[in-house]
Amino acid sequence: MTVNIDRSSLLRFDRISAAAIMLSLASGNLNAQTQSAEGGSSTVIIFAGLLTAFLVLLVFFILFVLGGDVEPLARALRSAYRAISPKSGGEAMPIDEVHDGITELDNRVPPWFNYLFGGTVVFAVVYLLNYHVWQSSPLPLAEYAEEVAAADLSRRVRMASEGTINEDQLAALVDDVSIKEGREKFQRNCITCHGTRAEGIVGPNLTDQFWIHGGGIRNVYATIKNGVPEKGMISWKLVFTPKEIQQIASYVLSLQGSNPPNAKKPEGNLYTDPKPQPKDSTKAATRL
């Protein structure tokens, strides 16, 4: 038996196959990107879903409405491009003065520029209604206040779970877990001023025995907690819990004598831990 297949049928089959392959690749890529994100954001997921739905509808439109022939779609795209592309009037604009025989053509403003300008006007109207009339979305200042309140609530919850710290009897932590936690927080928040190894950049070197605001666990803890506003160091008590500040201070003290390369010159005064005063064992005489 002989099967006759004309050239147009083969071309249509090739177009259908190519469209199906493009759809499968795009869907697989979107799914991979969505799954690779840790938790993903709702905006990315919604965008991926809408794009996938658009590609599915486009392929079905090409297959069942256009019969696999993409030429009508290509003609529509070309017509749209011609509609927004600028066209020259071909006539020179009258000018009062002649400059080296240079003339200026009377070209119209590109339609795409007018569409873009109109889009910004529509966006401005929607923005005004959304933020200032209906107030369905918070303004930046209100959104910032909400984030600060949420962060403060989270800090309070952590403080309640960690318990209170007696700052008068504060001691440096030496266990590996506390030092590791302190190092991680130091690397995330303090290296801009103090360097990755606490060698000092804008802020002082924290690895020597010279301290501007006093050494030892209590002084370092107080400096981190209250900050040094006149020198640009913020107060970290609204960011970290007392336990976390103790961990950071303990990590800083663990770097004493590490002598990192390119360390900043010593600043402040030499600090030595005060020796505990021995208790007087003599008893006061009692009167008979």
Protein Blocks (a to p, Z undefined) as FASTA:
>chain_A
ZZdddfklmmmmmmmmmmmmmmmmmmmmmmmmmmmpghiaaklmmmmmmmmmmmmmmmmm
mmmmnnopaklmmmmmmmmmmmmpccdehiacddfbdcehiacddddddfklmmmmmmmm
mmmmmmmmmmmmnomaccfklmmmmmmmmmmmmmmmmmmmnopadfklgccdfbfklmmm
mmmmmmmmmmmmnojnonopkbccfkbcbdfkogajklmmmmmmnopmknopacfklmpc
fklmmmmmmmmmmmgoklpghiacdehjdddddddddddfbdcdddZZ
